Amino acid sequence: MITRLALALLIALGGSAGADLGRGAAPHSASRTAGTGEVLDVDDLAEIEALLDARVEAILASDVDALALTRSPSAATSLVEADSRTIRGATLLGLDLYSEELAYPVVDLSPPGSPGPVLAVMRTHRISAIDATDHVGYVYLTFVLEGGEWSIAADDALTELGLYGDRALWELADVEVVRGERSVVVGTVARTRLVEVGGLLDEALVRFDREWTRPWVGRVAVMVPSDLAEVERLLRPTVDVSKFVAFTTLDALLVRVDSGTDTSDRGWNVVAPRIVLQESNFGRRSKERQIEVFVHELAHVASVQSSGPMTPLWMHEGLADWVTAERPTTGSDGDAVVFPDLHLFRTGSVSQIGSVYDQASRTMAQLAGSFGVDTPITLFEAVGSAHLVPGTSDRVLADTVADLLGVDISDLAGR
């Protein structure tokens, strides 16, 4: 499973990608004790927030010199390089929105010996003509007070603890960008390959639109790292990504109902997803298989708005594979409906992962055959809309099956 709080998953060598939800912001807190013994009072926080505002202005204006003024003269090389690439990426992609804000409550995370407080900074962006919602990530910046002025000294103080922060591909390496009418492809591979990937994606979009029966944003951003090491740097996974072909980041931002930012009654907002290719596997497949992989990933992109923290992973994967297979309807013929073994999605061998993806797709086909062709999507939406309640996702699924289909889930599994 991906180490980020909001999960980005997978597509197995024969299958595809999934999602976990989680990540949030909490109420404002006026002060916190810094690791250096200082106290971050309201004035300190206001000055740091003004510093972050200056960084945002510099990035959106492509002003390298102004951005440099927000850093300490002794700033870490990793921060300097990331800042340079952030400006270049913002220019190449044409961001409609970019922001950096302290994540509240402000908690000093600095390790012993830190020159100043290490604070979580929430970074938000939208890619022009692609994103309908914000893409959100966090970095952990070291702030230092020098000559009465706050500046930023590092972005890597917590790496030994496994907290690397969320960096976009264009901040980790120099990239090329290829735009289509409904897509943007960003990568570190040759531009000719990015153009080829864009063409495959265009074909997949046409095929996907024939199968998907719900409204969706209709646009997508695809990241193409050149090798396995870049995929790992981008996603910071805790699964062996060498087993997989592509990933879709499916994140949820938890929001306060009283904050004025919640756009639903669920308590979370889904952020803009990204498709990430594992090119060393993806590129070796036939053209047809690459298009199928994209169709599968597009199903994740389209369905994420209807998912929720209680949606089982097998439903994500089964729905995507079922859509890719052109929504088959298989009569159960009295056979038991098998609900897949969740842990195999993460820990199985390549063949086990492929088998469990196939099973998840068959389960969706059985539900479609027994209860109507729209049942897999309708059930997915109903489970996704469930609020956090006592019990497991299995219990939520069982209750939803009973309410929606009028049957006991044990009867389905036991026939």
Secondary structure, 3 states (H helix, E strand, C coil): CECCCCCEECCECCCCCCCCCCCECCCCCCCEECCCCCEECHHHHHHHHHHHHHHHHHHHCCCHHHHHCCECCCCCHHHHHHHHHHHHHHHHHCEEEEEEEECCCCCCCCCCCCCCCEEEEEEEEEECCCCCCCEEEEEEEEEEEECCEEEEEECCCCHHHCCCCCCCHHHHCCCEEEECCCEEEEECCCHHHHHHHHHHHHHHHHHHHHHCCCCCCCCEEEEECCCHHHHHHHHCECCCHHHECEEEECCEEECCHHHCCCCCCCCEEECCCEEEECHHHHCCCCHHHHHHHHHHHHHHHHHHHHCCCCCCHHHHHHHHHHHHCCCCCCCCCCCCCCCCCCCHHHHCCHHHHHHHHHHHHHHHHHHHHHHCCCHHHHHHHHHHCCCCCCCCHHHHHHHHHHHHHCCCHHHHHHC
